[in-house]
């Protein structure tokens, strides 16, 4: 999967989800922290921009291009 943007969002039905650009699917997560961890892994693996939304606010943008971090599984 090659994506350029990964987003952590709070939905209208009050769930945290991870959404990848180009995909209609949203991955539901138990908490914002779990969603951020999952989204970071996807963003690092794909050299993607990570957008982390709060509840009713604008996203913070993190760019992982050329990031050299090991992923612990």
C-alpha positions in Angstrom: 0.0 0.0 0.0 1.4 3.4 -0.9 -0.3 6.4 0.7 0.8 10.0 1.0 -1.5 11.0 3.9 -2.6 9.2 7.0 -5.2 10.8 9.3 -6.3 10.2 12.9 -9.9 11.5 13.2 -12.7 11.5 15.8 -16.0 10.5 14.0 -19.5 11.8 14.5 -20.4 8.6 16.2 -17.6 9.3 18.8 -14.9 6.8 17.7 -11.3 7.4 16.9 -10.3 6.0 13.4 -7.3 5.9 11.1 -7.9 6.8 7.5 -5.5 6.5 4.6 -5.7 8.7 1.5 -7.1 6.7 -1.4 -9.0 4.2 0.7 -12.7 4.3 1.7 -11.9 2.1 4.8 -11.4 3.6 8.2 -9.8 1.5 10.9 -11.6 1.9 14.3 -9.4 2.2 17.3 -10.1 1.9 21.1 -8.6 5.3 21.9 -6.8 8.3 20.3 -3.5 7.0 21.6 -4.0 3.6 19.9 -5.1 5.4 16.7 -1.9 7.6 16.7 0.3 4.6 17.2 -1.3 2.7 14.3 -1.2 5.7 12.1 2.5 6.5 12.9 3.4 2.9 11.9 1.6 3.3 8.6 3.0 6.8 7.9 6.6 5.7 8.6 6.3 2.6 6.4 4.9 4.7 3.5 6.9 8.0 4.0 3.5 9.7 4.4 2.3 12.8 6.1 0.5 12.1 9.4 -2.5 14.4 10.3 -3.7 14.0 13.9 -7.1 15.6 14.5 -8.4 16.5 17.9 -12.1 16.7 18.8 -13.4 19.6 16.6 -10.1 21.1 15.8 -7.6 21.4 13.0 -5.0 18.6 12.5 -1.4 18.8 13.5 0.8 17.7 10.6 3.8 15.4 11.0 5.9 14.6 8.0 7.9 11.3 8.1 9.7 11.5 4.8 13.3 10.3 5.3 12.6 9.5 8.9 15.0 6.9 10.2 13.2 5.2 13.1 13.0 1.5 13.7 9.5 0.0 14.1 9.0 -2.2 17.1 6.5 -5.0 16.6 
